[in-house]
Amino acid sequence: MFGKLSKSTFVLSGNTPLDIVLLLDSSDKYRSVEFRSEKVFLKDFIDRLDPENTDARLSLYTYGSFAFSQFTLDMYSTAGEMKQAVDFMWVATGDGKPEPAIQRTVNEVFQDHSNGNRECVPNILVLLTHSELSDTLLINNVSEDLSSRLVQCIIINMAGTVAQTSFQTFTNGTTTVLQVDDFATLETSAASVVQNVKASM
């Protein structure tokens, strides 16, 4: 499913258990101002996720040449703690390739319960990327990984409309691809992303 992000006032509500992993491109394509926009987006996302009043938990990864864990699903339980961690998150520099970053993140978070992953709880991966998918073999492996682990995937595509075709492999009924044109739009997009998180359940 493809869509366009739009500003809304949506807030996740109810006691629905969710384990959500955010994987953000912080490669050398970005400058410090863009990274600050990512932090604005993240903090708004966390507020709308409302972890104190829902049974949702959040893990955060950034990636450049490699994917790095900023915090795990069981590390923080309040929005304040999560947003403080966002303030201190670091840039994972290097050439950002989303395929190996997705694979490593999914393997680390969803392969067992050591990182806080809960049994019988929906798993959702939110990927923010500035790069199209180009490694066909790895794309297929990652897609199979997501399907076998029943991971719902939401892709925030900042690589432009031409890159939409590279995400077709993931559009198997369990993936939503959302187009964001620039970082100013990203800063106001958290409501729509949270709405898609709930819709993907």
Legacy VTK file of the C-alpha trace (Angstrom):
# vtk DataFile Version 3.0
C-alpha trace
ASCII
DATASET POLYDATA
POINTS 201 float
0.000 0.000 0.000
1.363 3.405 -0.939
0.307 6.667 0.633
1.115 10.306 1.176
1.718 11.590 4.687
-0.559 14.327 5.899
-0.785 16.237 9.146
-3.506 15.133 11.568
-4.248 14.991 15.283
-4.252 11.203 15.574
-3.066 9.693 18.863
-2.765 5.961 19.549
-5.208 5.016 22.285
-6.376 1.953 24.139
-4.448 -0.840 25.805
-3.271 -2.542 22.610
0.085 -4.296 23.093
2.619 -3.394 20.419
6.377 -3.883 20.079
7.623 -1.185 17.701
11.119 -0.750 16.310
12.129 2.506 14.635
15.059 2.233 12.211
16.336 5.620 11.016
18.779 6.457 8.262
21.483 8.695 9.758
24.099 8.055 7.076
26.448 10.584 5.534
23.648 11.751 3.231
22.392 13.722 6.196
23.677 16.886 7.767
23.157 17.951 11.361
20.045 19.999 10.555
18.358 16.939 9.012
19.275 14.840 12.046
17.619 17.455 14.256
14.464 17.115 12.142
14.538 13.370 12.748
14.644 14.047 16.489
11.633 16.386 16.231
9.739 13.654 14.398
10.755 11.015 16.950
9.661 13.046 19.958
6.260 13.763 18.418
5.912 10.080 17.508
6.671 9.074 21.102
4.150 11.557 22.515
1.444 10.258 20.184
2.390 6.667 20.956
1.599 7.557 24.586
3.478 4.631 26.180
2.257 5.396 29.715
-1.387 4.890 28.712
-1.008 2.163 26.092
0.708 -1.182 26.138
3.112 -0.090 23.379
6.879 -0.374 23.691
9.523 1.203 21.519
13.071 0.380 20.397
15.258 2.747 18.378
18.022 1.970 15.876
19.999 4.287 13.603
22.056 3.156 10.654
24.806 4.287 8.325
27.360 1.665 7.370
26.000 -0.422 10.266
22.850 -0.474 12.365
23.258 0.629 15.994
20.845 0.122 18.872
20.018 3.357 20.697
17.652 1.641 23.154
15.799 -1.670 23.395
12.117 -2.479 23.857
12.465 -3.092 27.595
14.800 -0.194 28.409
12.267 2.662 28.833
8.586 2.745 29.756
7.758 6.463 29.731
7.674 9.088 27.012
9.992 11.317 29.035
12.678 8.642 29.271
12.419 7.843 25.561
12.612 11.488 24.499
15.644 12.058 26.713
17.316 9.106 24.996
16.463 10.666 21.620
18.223 13.873 22.726
21.421 11.903 23.289
21.234 9.503 20.341
24.242 9.498 18.044
24.616 9.571 14.285
25.519 6.221 12.698
27.631 7.569 9.860
28.743 5.907 6.659
27.055 4.728 3.491
23.451 3.986 4.417
22.219 0.729 2.910
18.777 -0.137 4.289
18.747 -3.856 3.429
21.517 -5.029 5.823
20.298 -2.549 8.446
16.799 -4.048 8.329
18.168 -7.582 8.474
20.423 -6.899 11.458
17.720 -4.997 13.347
15.047 -7.649 12.813
17.456 -10.423 13.822
18.553 -8.607 16.983
15.133 -7.493 18.164
12.700 -10.167 17.033
14.727 -13.401 17.075
14.259 -14.001 20.803
13.062 -12.285 23.947
16.406 -11.057 25.273
15.790 -7.541 23.911
12.302 -7.244 25.337
10.341 -8.754 22.460
7.120 -10.194 23.897
5.342 -13.384 22.865
2.014 -13.032 21.022
2.452 -9.255 20.636
2.356 -7.612 17.185
5.798 -6.624 15.895
6.067 -3.460 13.809
9.141 -2.087 12.063
9.113 1.585 11.036
11.918 2.308 8.572
12.880 5.863 7.633
15.203 5.743 4.647
16.826 8.134 2.207
17.963 5.293 -0.079
16.189 2.970 -2.455
16.583 -0.794 -2.163
19.149 -2.061 -4.656
20.452 -5.469 -3.535
17.893 -7.873 -5.029
19.141 -10.980 -3.228
19.277 -9.277 0.146
15.888 -7.638 -0.489
14.343 -11.082 -0.970
16.041 -12.431 2.154
14.896 -9.469 4.227
11.347 -9.765 2.890
11.261 -13.453 3.816
12.657 -12.589 7.250
9.889 -10.064 7.870
7.195 -12.474 6.710
8.484 -15.440 8.709
8.672 -13.373 11.880
5.237 -11.795 11.198
6.750 -8.310 11.321
4.550 -5.550 9.936
6.627 -2.925 8.129
6.004 0.776 7.535
8.504 2.501 5.252
8.908 6.279 5.343
10.422 6.915 1.932
12.542 10.059 1.656
14.390 8.830 -1.442
11.859 10.346 -3.838
9.030 8.963 -5.928
11.445 7.215 -8.288
12.478 4.938 -5.405
8.926 3.707 -4.791
9.397 0.825 -7.228
12.317 -0.494 -5.193
9.926 -1.058 -2.284
7.528 -3.213 -4.320
9.056 -6.383 -2.870
7.784 -5.388 0.559
4.255 -4.565 -0.605
2.921 -8.010 0.149
-0.058 -6.913 2.202
1.993 -6.387 5.353
3.798 -3.217 4.339
2.856 0.431 3.956
5.114 2.812 2.040
4.688 6.501 2.840
6.281 9.244 0.770
7.817 12.236 2.588
9.196 14.951 0.339
11.434 16.868 2.747
12.528 17.221 6.359
10.098 20.049 7.110
7.287 17.646 6.201
8.874 14.892 8.287
8.695 17.057 11.413
4.880 17.153 11.122
4.383 13.549 9.997
4.339 11.647 13.298
0.546 11.661 13.590
0.100 9.972 10.224
2.790 7.401 10.990
1.146 6.504 14.315
-2.171 6.188 12.500
-0.575 3.747 10.056
0.961 1.833 12.973
-2.522 1.230 14.331
-3.920 0.436 10.883
-1.228 -2.203 10.319
-2.284 -4.245 13.363
LINES 1 202
201 0 1 2 3 4 5 6 7 8 9 10 11 12 13 14 15 16 17 18 19 20 21 22 23 24 25 26 27 28 29 30 31 32 33 34 35 36 37 38 39 40 41 42 43 44 45 46 47 48 49 50 51 52 53 54 55 56 57 58 59 60 61 62 63 64 65 66 67 68 69 70 71 72 73 74 75 76 77 78 79 80 81 82 83 84 85 86 87 88 89 90 91 92 93 94 95 96 97 98 99 100 101 102 103 104 105 106 107 108 109 110 111 112 113 114 115 116 117 118 119 120 121 122 123 124 125 126 127 128 129 130 131 132 133 134 135 136 137 138 139 140 141 142 143 144 145 146 147 148 149 150 151 152 153 154 155 156 157 158 159 160 161 162 163 164 165 166 167 168 169 170 171 172 173 174 175 176 177 178 179 180 181 182 183 184 185 186 187 188 189 190 191 192 193 194 195 196 197 198 199 200
